[in-house]
Amino acid sequence: MPVLILGGLGICAGYAAALWVKGREPPKGKNPNVKHASLGVIRLDWHYHPVAGDVGSSDSFEYPVFYRAVPGLTFEVCQSGKMTPEIREHFKEAIRYLDQEKNVSVITSDCGFFMWFQEEARLYTSKPVVMSSLGILPALNCALGSDGKIAILSANSDSLTPMHDVVAKECGVDWNADCYVLVGCQDVEGFDAVASGAPVDLAKVTPGIVKKALEVTQKYPIHAILMECTQLPPFSDDVRAATGLPVYDAIVCADFFVRGFVDNPRFGLNDWHQPWDGKQEAYKLGSVEDKEKLIHYHRD
């Protein structure tokens, strides 16, 4: 037995020496020191109550997620698409924090109106940036063709309309084209809580969201549904079940980009990065930001 052990050690030493001679290191999977891929979320300066399925809740993800709010960038400011020079600096710092301090793999946001700032966000990082689920519309259009339509569900279609040109520029998508149908959920009972920051009553709102989806699928040849608002994913499964259609949302979008950094255990080199332990870093507004600069910081 000692001879066998020594023989095995000799083989390993020979293999290591051969790699050293060639100037190469053993595959990282043999000594994993690469952290698991993670998501960074730029958050509004906004006090609200995210639930599982909402981008603002870490319970929505099967990988590490880190948050950073932008002081002064309230829901109203984000909706307007205009930042003051001071807010812009905070925005830049938030992205720097997620990119360099937390070393996230992908950056997204907790509000679809951040699409206004998609282009600017890319200036401050080389990591993939997808500020809205609208970013995957080109792929859906390519996959589904133009013989059917894609329904885009928004919290408020009237408020979304001014962002048309930005989406057209960033995504190459004109949602006024015949292959898209924009559906506003502003008249769904209980969903107005999104704009006020109040808790969304899922049981109360779900029937209204499902009704919206069924109505648009009955009226048009819908082939897929895209949830634009980051607080719509909690209803995605209900809509999938009711319509039988694929439903894409901000969580699916984030998953797609993060998966590009994650080991596929079914083939290829395995275990080349650390596994995720299933624990999320606790976060609430003000826990990693300068509390004095936040408008909606609550001390509760």
N, C-alpha and C positions, 0 to 999 in steps of 0.2 A: 504493500500500500504506500509506504514512504516513497518508493521508487516512482510509482505512478504520479504522486503529488508533485515530486520534483520534476518529473517529465512534463507535467502540465504547466508548471511554472516556467519551465524552459521554453515551451512553445509560446506562452504568452509574452515572455521577455523577447523572444525572437520576433514576434509579430510587432511589438511596440518598437523595437529597434529598427525594423524595416520601415515602419511609418516615419520614424524620426529621420532616417536617412533620406527618405523622399520629401522631407519637409512638410509632412501632413500630420494632422492630429486625428486621433480616433473619432469616429462619428459621435456627435454630441449625445445621441441616444444612449451611448454606453456610460455616460457620466452626465446625466441631465442637469444643466445649470441655467437653462433658459426658462424664464417665467411663463406661466400660462398667459395666453392672449387676454386682453381686457378691453373694456369699453369705457370711453370717457364721455360724459354727458354735460354739455353746457346748459346750465339752468337759468330760468328767469329769476329775477328778484321779485319773488311772488310767493306768498304763503298759501298753499293749497294742500289738498289731502289725496295724494296719489294712492291708488290701490294696485294690486297685482294685475299686470296687463298694461298699466300705464308706464311710460318710459321713466317717470319720476320715482318709480318704486323698484328697488333692487330685486324684489321678489319676482320680477318679470323675466329675469335672465338666468341662464345656466352657465355663467362665467362671471369673473369679477367685473364690477362696474364702479366707477368713481365719478363723483359729482363736483361741480364747481359753478356757483351762481355768478352772474355778472351784476355788480352793484349798479343800481339805477336803471337796469334794463328790465323794466316792468312789462307786464302783458300788453299794456297800451302802447308802450314804446316799440316793442317788438312788432306789434300789429301795424304800426305806422311805417315801419321799414327805415326809420331814420334814427341814427345815434348821434349824440353830442360828442365832441372831441374827448371829453372826460369818460363817457361811457365806452367809447371806442377803445380807450386805453385799458379799461377794465376788461373788456372783451378780449383784447389781445393777451392780457395777463392770464385770463382764465384758460385760454387755449395753451399758453406756455406752461401753465401749471399741470394740465392734464398730459401734455405731450412730454415735457422734460422731467417734471418731478414724479409723476405717477407712471410715466412711460407707457401710456395706453397704446393700443394697436389701432383703434378706430375712434373717431370723434363724431358724436351726433348731438342732438338737442332734445329738450323736453317740451318743445312747442313747434308746430309746423310752420309758424310765421318766421322762424329763424331762417327759412329759405331766402328771405331778403338778404341775409348776410353770408350765404354760401360762398360766394366768390371771395369776399374779404377773409373769411375764415381760412381759406386755402393759402392765403398769403403768409400765415404765421406758423404753418406746419407742413411737413411733407407726408404726414400720415393721411390715410383716407378720411375724407370728411363728407358726411352725408347728413345735412341738417334737417332733412325732411324725407318722408317716405316717397315723396314725389320724385326723388332721385332715381327710383327704379322703374319709372314709367317707360323709358325707352326700351328696356329689356322686355317688359310686358307687351309693349306694342309689337316688338320684333317677333316674340313668341306666338302671339295670338293673331297677328295679321289685322287686316282692316275689314274683314267680312262680318265681324261682330263689334261690340262696343265694350269699353271699360268704364264702369261706374266709379266715379271718385266721390267718396263720402267725406264731407267736411263738416266741422262743427257749425260753421256759418258761411254759406256760399257767398253772401253779400260782402262780408269782410275779406274773403279770399280773392275776390275778383281783381282788386288793384294789383295783386302779385302776378298777374297773368304774364306780363312781359318779362319779368325776372325768370319765371319758370320756363318760358319759351327760350330764353337765352341760355340758361344753365342746363336745361334738360333736352332742348331741341324738341319740345312738345308744345303744341297749341291745343289747349283743352277745349277750345271752341270748335275744333275739327270734328267731323262727323263721327269719328270713332270713339269719342269720349262723351260722357254724360256727367255733369257736375250736379251733385245732390247735396243740398244743405240740410243740416239737422237742427237748425235753430228753432224750429217749431216743435221739436220732440219734447214732450212733457218731462220736466226735470233736468233736461240736459243744459239748461241755461246756467246751471251751477258751475259749469266749466269756466264761464267768463267772470264769475264772481269769486271763484276760489273756494266755494262751499263744497262740502262732500257730495259726491255724485251717488245718488241712490240707484244702485245697479238694478235691483228688482223693479223699480219704477220705470227706469229708462229703457231697459232691454226690449220690451215689447214695441216701443216706438221706433227704435233703431232697426229692428227686424222688419217692421212694417215698411219702413222706408226702402229697405233692400228688396223686399218682395214686390213693392209697387214698381220700382224701376226695372226689375227683371221681367215683369209682366208687360211693361210698356215697350221695352226695347230688347233686342237680341244681345243681352249682356253675357260676355264670356268670362269676365273676371271683375272683382271688386277691389278697389284700393281705398283703405282708410287713411285719409290725409291727416286728421287730427291725432295728436299723440295720446289723447284720452279716449280714443275709440277702440283700440285693441282689446279692452276687456269684453267687448261685444262681438269680436271676430268669430269665435267658435259658434255662437248662437246663429250668426249670419251664415256661416258655412253649413251648419246643419239644416237651416231653413231653406237655403237656396240650392245647395249641392254644388256651389261654385267655389273656385279658389278665391280666398280672401287674403290680400297682402296688406301689411300694416307696418308701423314703425318698429315693432319687435322683430318681425320677419326680416325687415330691411337690415337692422343691426346684426341679426344672426348671420345673414348672408355675408356681410363684410368681415365679421369676426372669424367666421369659419375658415376664411382664407388663410388664417394664421395658426390653425389648430391641427394637430396630428390626426390623421385618419387611421384608426386602429385596424382597419380591415386589410390594408395592404401597405407596401412601402416601408420605409424606416419608421419604427414605432418608438414611443417613449422618448422622443428627442426633446421634449419640454416637460416641465414640472406639471403634475396633475393639479387640478383645482380642488381645494379642500372643502368647497361648498359654502365657505363663510364669506359674507359680504362686509365691507367696511361700513360701519354705522355712519349715517349722514342725516343731518337736518340743516335747514337753512341757517347759516351763520357758524357752522362747525369748522369750516375750513376757509371762510372768507373774513374780511375785516367787518365785524358786526356794525361798527359805527358808520360805515358807508352804505349799508343795506337799508333800503326804504321799508321793506316788509319783514324785517327781522322781529320775531316774537321771542320773548324771554321765557315762555312757558316750557 
